[in-house]
Amino acid sequence: MLKKAVGVDCLSDRQYFRWHKAFAEGREDVNDENSAGRLSTSSSDDNVKRVRDLLNIDRRLSVRLISETLDITKTIVHEIVSESLGMRKIRFKRGI
């Protein structure tokens, strides 16, 4: 009935049952609870500057090599390069 009433924006069955259980057990607040994880500080301004400086020296460096050189995880380096610096890999194909 919910899917007919709300349409595409309806909660999945699994999420509906999670919410139902939480409220049945006494939850009263609909806002999200604070997460237990720590905040990500790896893509800080300092790390963005370090990656930018390294790429200014050699723009052909791989994400893996940058990660090893700066001791930052590959996923964070990829995030910095693609999102913070707005760079992407350009494939060059030589003519015949």
FENZICOR-V651675 format. One record per residue. N is the residue number from 0. OMEGA is omega in radians with two decimals (* if undefined). NEAR is the number of other C-alpha atoms within 10 Angstrom. Layout:
[[N	OMEGA	NEAR] [N	OMEGA	NEAR]]
//
This chain:
[[0	3.12	6] [1	-3.12	12] [2	3.10	12] [3	-3.08	8] [4	-3.03	9] [5	3.14	10] [6	-3.04	10] [7	-3.08	9] [8	-3.10	9] [9	3.04	13] [10	3.03	14] [11	3.13	12] [12	-3.12	10] [13	-3.14	9] [14	3.10	11] [15	-3.13	13] [16	3.06	12] [17	3.13	12] [18	-3.14	14] [19	3.13	12] [20	-3.12	12] [21	-3.14	13] [22	3.07	13] [23	3.13	10] [24	3.03	9] [25	3.11	8] [26	-3.12	11] [27	-3.06	9] [28	3.13	9] [29	3.13	8] [30	3.12	6] [31	3.07	6] [32	3.09	7] [33	3.13	6] [34	-3.10	7] [35	-3.08	6] [36	3.11	6] [37	3.14	6] [38	3.13	7] [39	3.11	8] [40	-3.07	10] [41	3.14	14] [42	-3.14	17] [43	3.13	12] [44	3.14	12] [45	3.13	11] [46	3.09	17] [47	3.12	19] [48	3.14	14] [49	3.12	14] [50	3.13	22] [51	3.14	17] [52	3.13	12] [53	3.12	15] [54	3.07	15] [55	3.09	10] [56	3.13	9] [57	-3.08	10] [58	-3.11	10] [59	-3.12	9] [60	3.10	11] [61	3.10	15] [62	3.14	18] [63	-3.13	14] [64	3.08	12] [65	3.14	19] [66	3.14	17] [67	-3.10	12] [68	-3.05	11] [69	-3.12	13] [70	3.06	10] [71	-3.13	16] [72	-3.11	14] [73	-3.12	16] [74	3.12	13] [75	3.10	19] [76	3.12	25] [77	3.11	19] [78	3.14	15] [79	-3.09	22] [80	-3.05	19] [81	-3.04	13] [82	-3.08	11] [83	-3.11	14] [84	3.09	14] [85	-3.14	9] [86	3.06	11] [87	-3.13	10] [88	3.09	9] [89	-3.10	6] [90	-3.13	6] [91	3.12	6] [92	3.14	6] [93	3.09	5] [94	-3.11	4] [95	*	3]]
//
